[in-house]
């Protein structure tokens, strides 16, 4: 039954995209993260990418997005799956020829700022945040999201005491009552929300241009020179996301994804349920690859430059987004 489901429901038995010469000379290597469960891992384990592309896809686990960039610079990796925005910006700003070809996941509810419950401050009374203490990881996406939220709520951040602190440390200090506002993600954010409230929901953040997401990136050479391979890769990824999103194969997929991510089922479900997996059409919308993401990258890069994390920034980052392969996927 499972084999039949895999072959019929996914419908990815099309002719291979890749040329034999490319497979022999270079192959295809994809970087990803352990303990970061995503639907693509079902296709990875089941060999669906190899079947679709006609090449043996090699998967390499990384600890950081910066290491992914280095591997692409050396030619060892052609696609980085779920690379974070900050490491992409850092590499691209330094002159590395990287391109964004898709969004691996969106997690607006998994990265946010929390106000201490005792203050009884919400978005309607946000002006009362002025003069308070804030702990956040300086130079991160959470930092940029905080500034965007404060600007939207008309809060003067120059009156606030901002401390550079990792989310886990901030969550512990927040629990002790020594901080007024904290920002972070993942498990630390969950602990933060036990003692406070968010000002804006994930959907509200996206409406004002705060995009919490990871990217599918590639080298420029691969993105432009091997578009058929890249398109095939994105097609399988689209199938995996749709298969997960419809909910009918959750148990089967979750078991495979958890094992590949090196996690137990409970932790895997807790993490993956905070993610939103966008369709090709959604990724191409104005909110994302159609304009919003480029503007977001510009804002994050300028913030990094202002605080000294980046020596130089590009005039704009939108030209680094390659949409042709994803458009082909969406048209099918």
C-alpha positions in Angstrom: 0.0 0.0 0.0 2.7 2.5 0.9 4.7 1.7 -2.3 1.5 2.2 -4.3 0.7 5.4 -2.6 4.2 6.7 -3.2 4.1 6.0 -6.9 0.5 7.1 -7.6 -0.1 10.1 -5.3 3.1 11.8 -6.0 3.0 11.4 -9.7 6.6 12.1 -10.3 7.6 9.3 -12.8 8.4 11.7 -15.6 11.5 11.4 -17.7 14.8 12.6 -16.1 15.7 16.2 -16.5 19.5 15.9 -16.1 22.0 15.2 -18.8 24.2 12.1 -18.4 27.3 14.3 -18.9 26.3 16.5 -15.9 25.6 13.5 -13.7 28.9 12.0 -14.6 31.0 15.1 -14.3 29.5 16.9 -11.3 26.5 15.1 -9.8 24.1 17.0 -7.5 24.8 17.7 -3.9 22.2 19.4 -1.6 23.0 20.8 1.8 20.4 20.6 4.6 20.1 20.8 8.4 19.6 17.9 10.9 16.9 18.6 13.6 15.1 20.9 11.2 12.2 18.6 10.0 10.7 19.5 6.6 8.6 17.6 4.0 11.4 17.3 1.5 13.0 14.7 3.7 10.3 12.2 2.8 11.3 12.5 -0.8 14.9 12.4 0.2 14.6 9.1 2.0 12.3 7.5 -0.6 14.7 8.3 -3.4 12.1 10.4 -5.2 14.6 13.2 -6.1 17.0 10.7 -7.6 14.1 9.1 -9.6 12.9 12.4 -10.9 16.2 14.0 -11.8 18.0 10.9 -13.1 21.0 11.4 -11.0 22.2 10.2 -7.6 21.5 13.1 -5.3 24.0 13.5 -2.5 22.7 15.1 0.7 25.1 16.7 3.2 24.1 17.9 6.6 25.4 21.3 7.9 25.4 23.0 11.3 25.1 26.6 9.9 24.0 28.6 6.9 27.5 30.1 6.8 29.0 26.7 6.2 26.5 26.1 3.5 27.7 29.3 1.7 31.3 28.1 2.0 30.4 24.8 0.5 28.7 26.4 -2.4 31.7 28.7 -2.9 34.0 25.7 -3.2 31.7 24.0 -5.7 31.0 21.1 -3.3 27.3 21.9 -3.0 24.9 23.2 -5.7 21.7 23.7 -3.6 21.3 24.8 0.0 18.0 23.8 1.5 16.6 26.0 4.3 19.4 28.5 4.4 18.7 31.4 6.7 18.4 35.0 5.5 21.3 36.5 7.5 24.0 34.0 6.2 22.7 34.4 2.6 22.9 38.2 2.9 26.4 38.0 4.4 27.7 35.8 1.6 26.0 37.7 -1.2 27.2 41.1 0.2 30.8 39.8 0.3 30.5 39.0 -3.5 29.6 35.4 -3.5 27.5 34.5 -6.5 24.4 33.0 -4.8 20.8 33.1 -5.9 17.5 32.5 -4.1 15.3 30.0 -6.0 12.5 29.3 -3.5 11.2 29.5 0.1 11.7 26.3 2.1 9.4 27.3 4.9 7.7 30.3 6.5 7.4 30.4 10.3 5.9 33.8 11.3 4.6 32.3 14.6 8.0 30.8 15.4 9.9 34.1 15.6 8.6 37.0 17.6 8.8 39.4 20.5 7.0 39.0 23.8 6.0 41.6 26.4 5.9 40.6 30.1 2.4 39.8 31.3 2.7 42.0 34.3 2.9 45.1 32.1 -0.4 44.5 30.5 0.7 46.1 27.2 -0.8 45.1 23.8 -0.6 46.7 20.4 -3.2 49.3 21.4 -1.1 50.5 24.2 2.3 50.0 22.6 3.5 53.5 23.4 4.0 52.3 27.0 6.9 50.2 25.8 9.1 53.4 25.5 11.7 53.5 28.2 11.6 49.7 28.9 14.3 47.0 28.6 14.5 44.7 25.6 16.7 41.6 25.1 17.3 40.2 21.6 20.0 38.7 19.5 21.5 41.8 17.8 21.9 41.4 14.0 19.4 38.6 13.6 16.1 38.4 11.8 14.4 38.8 15.2 16.2 42.1 15.7 15.0 43.4 12.3 11.5 42.2 13.1 11.5 44.0 16.4 12.5 47.3 14.7 9.8 46.9 12.1 7.1 46.2 14.6 8.2 49.1 16.8 8.1 51.4 13.7 4.7 50.2 12.7 3.4 50.7 16.3 5.1 54.2 16.4 7.3 53.3 19.4 10.6 55.3 19.7 13.3 52.6 20.2 15.9 55.2 21.1 14.2 55.4 24.5 14.6 51.7 25.1 17.5 49.8 26.7 18.4 47.1 24.1 20.6 44.2 25.3 22.3 41.7 23.0 21.2 38.3 24.3 20.7 34.8 22.9 17.0 33.7 22.9 17.6 30.9 25.4 19.4 33.2 27.9 16.7 35.9 27.3 13.9 33.4 28.0 15.6 32.4 31.4 16.0 36.1 32.4 12.4 36.9 31.3 11.1 34.1 33.5 12.9 35.7 36.5 11.2 39.0 35.8 14.4 41.0 35.0 13.4 42.0 31.4 10.3 43.8 30.0 10.5 42.6 26.4 12.3 39.7 24.8 12.7 38.5 21.2 13.6 35.0 19.9 12.5 31.9 18.1 11.9 28.2 18.5 11.8 26.6 22.0 13.0 29.8 23.6 10.0 31.7 22.2 7.7 29.1 23.5 9.1 29.5 27.0 8.9 33.3 26.6 5.2 33.2 25.8 4.6 31.4 29.1 5.3 34.7 30.8 4.0 37.2 28.3 2.2 38.1 25.1 3.1 39.0 21.6 2.1 42.3 20.1 1.5 41.2 16.5 0.5 37.7 15.3 2.5 36.1 12.5 -0.1 37.0 9.9 0.0 40.7 11.1 3.8 40.7 10.9 3.7 39.5 7.3 1.2 42.2 6.4 3.7 44.9 7.4 6.6 43.1 5.6 8.2 41.2 8.4 9.0 37.8 6.8 10.2 35.0 9.0 11.4 32.3 6.6 14.2 30.2 5.3 15.4 30.1 1.7 16.3 27.6 -1.0 19.5 28.9 -2.5 21.9 27.9 -5.2 25.0 29.1 -6.9 24.4 31.4 -9.8 26.2 29.0 -12.1 23.8 26.2 -11.2 20.7 28.3 -11.2 21.3 29.6 -14.7 23.3 26.7 -16.2 21.2 23.8 -15.0 17.7 25.1 -14.9 16.2 21.8 -16.0 17.8 20.0 -13.0 16.8 22.9 -10.7 13.2 22.8 -12.0 13.0 19.1 -11.4 14.3 19.5 -7.9 11.7 22.2 -7.1 8.9 20.0 -8.7 9.6 17.2 -6.3 9.8 19.7 -3.4 6.4 21.1 -4.4 4.9 17.6 -4.4 6.3 16.9 -0.9 4.9 20.2 0.4 1.5 19.5 -1.1 1.5 16.0 0.2 2.2 17.3 3.7 -0.2 20.1 3.6 -3.2 18.0 2.6 -2.9 16.1 5.9 -3.8 12.7 4.5 -0.3 11.3 4.7 0.8 13.0 8.0 1.5 9.9 10.0 3.5 8.1 7.3 5.5 11.2 6.4 6.1 12.3 10.0 7.7 9.0 10.9 10.1 9.2 7.9 10.9 12.9 8.5 11.6 12.4 12.2 14.0 9.6 11.5 15.9 11.5 8.9 16.0 14.7 11.0 17.4 12.6 14.0 14.4 13.5 16.2 11.7 11.7 18.1 8.1 12.0 16.8 6.8 14.3 19.5 9.6 16.9 19.0 9.3 16.6 15.2 5.6 17.3 15.3 6.1 20.2 17.7 8.6 21.9 15.3 7.1 21.1 11.9 3.6 22.2 13.0 5.0 25.8 13.4 6.0 25.9 9.8 4.0 26.9 6.8 5.0 25.3 3.5 4.2 27.7 0.6 3.0 26.5 -2.8 4.9 27.6 -5.9 2.2 30.1 -6.6 2.4 31.6 -3.0 6.2 31.8 -3.3 5.9 33.8 -6.5 3.4 36.3 -5.0 4.1 39.9 -4.2 4.6 39.1 -0.6 7.5 36.8 -1.4 9.6 36.4 -4.5 7.5 38.9 -6.4 8.9 41.9 -4.4 8.3 41.5 -0.7 11.3 39.3 -0.1 13.7 41.6 -1.9 12.5 44.6 0.1 12.9 42.6 3.3 16.5 41.6 2.4 17.3 45.2 1.7 16.1 46.2 5.2 17.9 43.4 7.0 21.2 44.1 5.1 21.0 47.8 5.9 20.4 47.0 9.6 23.5 44.8 9.6 25.5 47.5 8.0 24.3 50.1 10.5 25.4 48.0 13.5 28.7 47.1 11.9 28.0 43.5 11.0 28.4 44.1 7.3 31.1 46.3 5.8 29.3 46.7 2.5 25.8 46.1 1.2 24.4 45.7 -2.3 22.3 48.5 -3.8 19.4 46.0 -3.7 19.0 42.2 -3.4 16.0 41.6 -5.6 18.2 40.8 -8.6 19.5 37.8 -6.7 16.1 36.1 -6.9 15.7 33.6 -9.8 12.1 32.8 -10.4 12.1 31.0 -13.8 12.3 27.4 -12.5 9.6 28.0 -10.0 7.4 29.6 -12.6 7.7 26.5 -14.6 6.6 24.4 -11.6 3.6 26.7 -10.9 2.5 26.5 -14.5 2.1 22.7 -14.4 
